[in-house]
Amino acid sequence: KEYTMRNNPVCWFEIYVQDMPRAKAFYEGVLGVTLDRLPGPDIDMWAFGMDPDKTGAGGALVHMPGVPSGGNSTLVYFACEDCAVEEARVEACGGRIQRPKMSIGEYGFITLAFDTEGNMIGLYSQQ
């Protein structure tokens, strides 16, 4: 019997960082959003805004003692109208472009970039 998920496979994501103010400034600057602090003992978390009535997953930047950033094998893609717009902000916000906007055929376009903490992220758009 095949197992069917009741929801989309990703329900939450966490991007681990070492310097929260620097990482927060990067994501807010590149994506044009404001992150909200989440309370938690011994964990510094700043969440991306989420509307539970829309598709997609919520998530947060996390600084947790003993958990390094970068070098992981999970890649989070952020939805954009045109990923070239956010791509143009990456370097000014302290990150670097790994792969400039490229076509992924009928599925749209992506940009791959590194944040200020060494994490690779993806920017995705239909145009």
C-alpha positions in Angstrom: 0.0 0.0 0.0 1.3 3.4 -1.0 1.5 6.0 1.8 -0.1 9.4 0.9 0.8 12.5 2.8 -2.1 14.6 4.0 -0.2 17.8 3.4 2.8 19.0 1.4 6.0 17.2 2.4 7.7 20.2 4.0 5.9 21.7 7.0 8.7 23.8 8.5 12.3 24.8 7.8 15.1 26.1 9.9 18.2 27.8 8.6 21.0 27.6 11.2 23.2 30.7 11.6 26.1 31.8 13.6 25.6 35.6 13.6 21.9 36.3 13.9 21.9 40.1 13.3 24.0 39.6 10.1 21.9 36.7 8.9 18.6 38.5 9.7 19.8 41.6 7.8 20.7 39.4 4.8 17.3 37.7 4.5 15.3 40.8 5.2 17.3 42.7 2.7 17.3 40.1 -0.1 13.7 39.0 0.3 12.2 42.4 1.3 10.5 40.9 4.4 10.6 41.5 8.1 11.3 38.5 10.4 9.5 38.1 13.7 11.2 36.9 16.9 9.9 33.6 18.3 10.3 33.0 22.0 12.4 30.1 23.1 14.8 29.2 25.8 18.4 29.1 24.8 17.5 29.4 21.1 17.4 32.6 19.1 14.7 32.2 16.4 13.4 34.7 13.9 10.5 33.5 11.7 9.5 34.3 8.2 5.9 35.5 7.9 3.4 32.8 7.2 -0.2 32.7 6.2 -1.7 29.3 7.2 -4.3 29.6 4.5 -1.7 29.7 1.7 0.5 27.0 0.3 4.1 26.6 1.3 6.0 26.1 4.5 6.9 28.4 7.3 10.3 28.6 8.8 12.9 30.5 10.8 16.5 31.5 11.1 17.9 29.7 14.2 21.0 30.3 16.3 21.5 27.3 18.7 24.7 26.8 20.6 26.6 23.8 19.2 24.8 23.7 15.9 27.0 25.0 13.0 25.7 26.7 9.9 26.7 25.9 6.3 27.9 22.6 4.8 24.5 21.0 5.0 22.7 19.1 2.3 19.3 20.7 2.5 18.4 23.5 0.1 15.4 25.8 0.8 13.9 27.7 -2.2 12.2 31.0 -1.6 9.4 31.9 -4.0 9.8 35.1 -5.9 8.0 37.0 -8.7 11.3 37.2 -10.7 14.3 35.7 -8.9 16.6 38.2 -10.7 15.2 40.9 -8.4 16.2 39.2 -5.2 19.4 37.9 -6.8 20.4 41.6 -7.4 20.3 42.2 -3.7 22.3 39.2 -2.5 25.9 40.7 -2.7 24.8 44.1 -1.3 23.4 42.2 1.7 26.6 40.3 2.3 26.0 37.0 0.4 27.4 35.7 -2.8 25.9 34.2 -6.0 26.7 30.6 -6.7 24.7 30.3 -9.9 23.0 33.3 -11.5 19.4 33.1 -12.7 19.0 30.1 -15.0 16.1 28.4 -16.7 14.9 25.1 -15.4 12.8 24.6 -18.5 9.0 24.5 -18.2 9.3 24.8 -14.4 10.6 28.3 -14.4 13.9 29.8 -13.1 16.3 29.6 -10.2 19.2 31.4 -8.6 21.5 29.7 -6.2 23.2 31.9 -3.6 25.1 31.7 -0.3 23.9 33.6 2.7 26.2 35.3 5.2 26.4 32.1 7.3 27.6 29.8 4.5 24.2 28.3 3.8 23.2 27.8 0.1 19.7 28.9 -0.7 17.6 28.9 -3.8 15.5 31.7 -5.3 12.6 30.4 -7.5 10.3 32.1 -10.0 8.1 31.4 -12.9 9.5 34.3 -14.9 
